[in-house]
Structures are given as C-alpha cells and as structure tokens.
Amino acid sequence: MSATAARQRGSVIIYILIAIFLTGLLVAAMSQGAKKSASSEQINEMMMYLQTDIQTIQSNITECVVSYQNNNFCPPTSSGGCVSQYATQDAGNYNVPFPIPSTALATGLGTALASITCPRAPGTPIIFTDSITQSLKLLQDTANYTVAYYNDNTDGVYIRITRVGTDPLWTEVLARLPSKYASCSAVKRTSNPDETGANCSNGCFYYFILHPGPGGSPVFGACPS
C-alpha cells in the first residue's frame, strides 16, 4: 500500500470516529431533553392533580358549612330562654360551624380527613367518605401522601399535605404550587419541626381555608380575615 493510500485510509477512519462521536453527543442530548420533558410533564400533572384535590377538599368542607351554618335553632326552656341543640357539637369548636374531628379537637399534628365530621348535620356524619376520598386524583394514594386537617384558635382552618419519603418531583412542585394561590392562602414548609410541630423535612404544603383574623397566625403570618 502506498503512503498516499495509507494516509487516505487513516483520514477516513478519523472521519468515521468523529461521526460516531458526534452521533453519541446528539443521542445524549436528545435523551437528556426527553428526560427533562418527561419530568416537566410529571410536575405539571402533579400540580394539576393537587389543585384539583385541594378544590375537592375545600368544596366538601364548604358544603358542610353552608348547608348547616344556620341549623342552630333554640328550643324554648321553662325559664323562657333557649338552649342550642348543637351546644355539645359546638363546644370547643374554635370556628363554628366548620368541621371538627370525630373524637377530639385537632392537635399540633392535625387530624386525618377520614376523621372529620360535619358537626351540625343530622347525625354528625363523616364528611370524607370512602367514595369522596377515592375520587381524589393524587391524595387518594395514602401510602405516599398524608392530609391533616386543622381547626384551632391560632391558625384558623387549614390543611397540611405531606409527601412520605423524598421525591425530587414533589420538591419542585412545592417550589411552584404556592404561586398558584393568593399569598395568604398557601405556603410551603421544609423544617423539622415546623411551626405546628410537624416534620416537614420532605416538604409540607399548607392551604388556608379560613384565616384567624388580621392578627395573623404562627404559620401564615399577618393575613386579612
């Protein structure tokens, strides 16, 4: 083989190697782009599901409040006064007639949705029945998500959503989701413990249903009533 032919063959091999290298870069770039696109779609889907679930939770709580807020007539007594037939249900309820736990008032760790009752409805029924819980898009997955309900005299009425375990998608959702709501309606926390005593090291999302008043609260600060 002549020296010229050898050089030409070497050049061809070099060009082939360069082409292989550039193809590899292109495939890697396309793969990375696909991963980013998939992650973005997952984040958007999670945010949409969470917003839908929060709306479902608030709607059912609001239905209880609106339907039975005036259901408080007073039967006359022998002394001419009256005693509310809901005195027992309202006792200790800081935000009448909002739902309360079926056994005791909410503590620092909140109360599961499955234990919340509508206090002035006949029979004080559980609000979040199995059918309602199963209709939730994301939060029906109780193995990975927990929802705690609060009704107290310092922070008002609100819920806390927590992801079990670490998840980078959940972290990103928490970074974006509060901006979808009014400034005094939603907040994220990542401390352990946070202001309510909860472990939010994996991220917690708080959604405010009823503000305690213009003085604000430990969690949400000064917000309008």
N, C-alpha and C positions, 0 to 999 in steps of 0.2 A: 504494500500500500504506500502510495506516495505521501510526502509530507503534507501536500495541499489537501489530499483526500482525508487525511487524519485530522487536520485542523477543521475541515468542514464537518466531519462526523462529531468532533468534540463540540463544535458550536451548536449542532442540532441537539445534542444531549443537554447542553446548558439551557437551550430554549425550552426543551421539554420539562426540565426541572423547574424552571421559572414559572411555566404554565401550571404545573402541578401545585407549586407554592401559592400562586395567585388564586387558583381554584379553591385551595384549602381555606385561604383567608375569606373568600367570598361565601363559602359554605358556613364558616364560623360566624360571619357577620349576619347572614340570613337566619341562622339558628338562634343567635342571640336576640335578633329582632323579633323572631317568633315567640321566644320566651317572654320578652317584655310585653308583647301584645297580649299574650295569654294572661299574664299577671294583671295587666291593666283591665282586661275584661272581667277577671275574677273579682278585682277590687270594686269595680263599678257594680257588678252583680250583687256583691255583699252589701254595699251601701244601699242599693235599691231595696233589697230584701229587709235590711234593718229598718229603713224608713217606713216601709210598709207594715212591718211588725209593730213598730212603735205607734203608728197610727191606729192599728187594730187594738192595741192595749189601751190607748187613750180613749178610743171610741167606746169601748165596753165600760170603762170607768165612768166616762161622761154620761152614758146611758143610765147607769145606776143613779148618779147624782141628779140628773134632770128629771128622771121618771119619778123619783121618790123624795125630792127635796121638800115638798110641801105636805108630805104624808105624815103630819105631826099634830093632828087634832087632839084636843084635850078633853077627855070625858069629865063631866062635872062631878064634884065631890060633895059630901054632905055639908061641908063648910062653905060651899059656894065657889071655891077655887077650882083648879083643874090640875090634873097630873098627866104629863105626857105619857102616852102608851109606849113611847120609844125611849123613856128615861134610862132603861137598862142598856139599850143598844148605844145610846149617845154618851153614856158615862165614860169619861176618859178619852173620848174621841176628840182630838185637838182640832179637827177640821170637819165638823158636821156639815153635810151628810156624806162625806167621802168614805169610801170603803175602808174597813179595818180588818185586821187578821181575825180568823175564826176563833182563836184561843186566847190571844193576848195582844196588847199593843206592840207595834214594831219596836225592836231594839236596835242597837247600833249596827247589827248585821242585816237588818231588814227582814222581810217576810216573803216567802215564795208565793208566786202568783196563785198557785193551787190552793192556798190557804186564805185567800181574801174573800170576804163576804160583802154583800150589799146590805148594810145594817138596817135600813128602814123598809126594805122589801119584805112582803109576807114570807115568813119562814127564814129570813136572813140567808138566802141561798148563796152558794159559791158562785162567783162571777165567771171565773175562767174554768169552764167545764172542759172535759177532755176534747170535745169537738172543736171548741174555740182554740184550745192550745195546739191541737193538731193542724189547725188552719194557718198557723204561723209559718212563714217561709223559711226563716233561719233559726229562730229561737225555739222551735219545737224540738231541736236537737239538744235535749237537756244534758246529754253526755259531754257536750263541748261548750255549752253556753248556760249561764245562770242569770235569772232575772229576779232582783229583790225589789220589793215594794216598801216605801216608807210613808208614814203618816205621823208626823210629830210636830211639836210646838216650836221647834227652832228652824227647821228647813222646809216646812210645808209638806206637800205631797209630791213624790217623785219616784222614779225607778232607777235602778242601777243594773247595767248589763255588763257581765264579765265573761271573758273567754277563758276556758280551762286550758292551761298549758300555753306555751309560747307559739306564736304564729306570725310571721312577717307580714302576711296579708292583713291580719287583724290590726297590727301596729299601724300600717298605712291607712287603713280605714279610719282608725281613731284620729289620725292626723288630719283627715279631711272632713269627717262627718260633722263636727261641731259647727263648721261654717255653713252648713245647710239649714241651721236653725237660728232663731234670734239669739242675741248674745246672752240673755238671761234665761234661756230655755235649755241649754245644753252645755256640758263641759266634760272634759276627759281628765282622768287622774292616773298617775303611774307610780304612786308612792305606796309604801307598806310600813305602817298603816296610813290610810288617808284620813281626811277629817272626820269620817264616820266610823273609823276603826276597821275598815275593810282592807283586805290585802289586794292592792291594785298594781302589784309589780308586773303583771302581764297586761295591764291596761284595763281601766273601767270607763264606761260611758254613762253619764248621768243625764236623765231627761226630766225636766221640771214640769209638772202638771199644774201645781198650784204654788204660787210664791207666798212666803210667810208675811210679806209686807215690805215697805220701803226700807226698813232697817236692815234687810238682807239676812243672810244665813252664813254659817261657817263654810259651807260648800260652795255656794254660788255668789257670795258677796252681796253688795248692795244692789238690789234689783227692784224695779217698780212692782207694786202689788197688782 
